[in-house]
Amino acid sequence: MLSVPSDYAGYGATTVVADVGFVADPADPAISMVAMDPDRPTGGFRFGDRRWRVIYRVNTREWPEQAISPPFIATRVAHAHPKARITRHLWASAFRLGQGQCRRYSAGRWGLVGDAAHAMGPSAGAGMMVGLLGAWRLADALTVAGEADPRTAFAAYEAGQRAASRSVQRSNALIFRNIAVASPVLGATRNAAFAVLGRLPVFLGRLAAREAMIGLAPRSSAGTAAPSSPP
């Protein structure tokens, strides 16, 4: 077993991620629902035909096992969409919000990719996408350096992947800290600021580019820029 030290940061909150099936889409499928309510932040995202992902915080004095039960999930969905009718509870799990970085991404001839290198909290698939970018980046580095020179390949891979994963983790940290806010005063102040920023095209454009991971893809072995978002 590899012994690679890592650093980890927690954000003082647990969230539930649940996938459910509906009789019909409860809202415009093109629009996600995010409510940063200090009582319980909740989000809803469509990821298939009449299938949605629901994310919400587990509050103090609630057990995660209770918060992932079908009746609890149904209550959260009804709070966001009173007329929604759930046909299937597909999957649910509770996660303690946190992120980590290994101090190195390789040991000998072994390379670390994805959560093994940079553990991500649940954030709408960002961890999976940056992990795929890492596999792409490592494969490209091995192609350039060759299997006979893994240290050079690992060094090139780590330099680019650490920068990309830290960029995503900085964005996640802002989201996770806001999910943990339970103070009505702080929550109201934050929401008022978001309401103002949400009217600024420059802010929305930067937010969209960040969430799409524009500019985080590796460069090709030929030295030309690879597509700027995951395939």
C-alpha positions, 0 to 999 in steps of 0.5 A: 500500500502506498504511503503518501501524506495528504492535507485535508480541510473540512467545512463543518457541514454534511450534505445529502445527494439524492437522485429521484425520478418524477412523473414529469419535470417539476420545473424548466429542465434548462434551469437549475434550482438553488436556494441558499436558505440558512435554514437548509440550503437546497439545490435541484439539477436535471440530469435525465428525462424526468430525473433530478439530483437533489442536494441539501444540508443535514442540519444539527441534531439530524442523523445522516441515516434519517436525512437520506430516507425516502420520506425525508427526501420527499419532504425536501422535494415538496418544499422546493416543488409542492406539485412534484410527484416522485415515482422512484428513489434512485440513490442517496448518500450523505457526505461530510463536506471536505477536500484534500490534496496529496503532497505528491501525486506519485510514488516510484512507478505509481501515479495517483489520479482523481480523488486518490490525488486530490479528494473533492467534495460533492459538487455537481460532478466537478470532482469526476470531471477534474479527475478525468482531466487528470487521467488525460493529462497523465496519459499525455505526459507518459506519451511525451516522456515515455515509459522509461522516464516516469519521473519526468512524466509524473512531474509534468502531470503533477504541475498541471494537475495540481494547479487545475485541481486547486482551482476547482477546490477554491471554487468548491470551498466558496460553495461549501462555506456558504452551505455551512452558513446557518445564521439568518443574518449572515444568510440574508446579507449573503443572499442580498449580495448574490442578488446584486452580483447576479445582475452583472453579465461579467460576473455571470460570464466568469461564473459560467466559465469557472463551472465549465472548467474553461482553461483547465484541460491539458495541452496536447503532446504536439504542443497545441491547445487541447479543448478547454472543457472535458469531452 
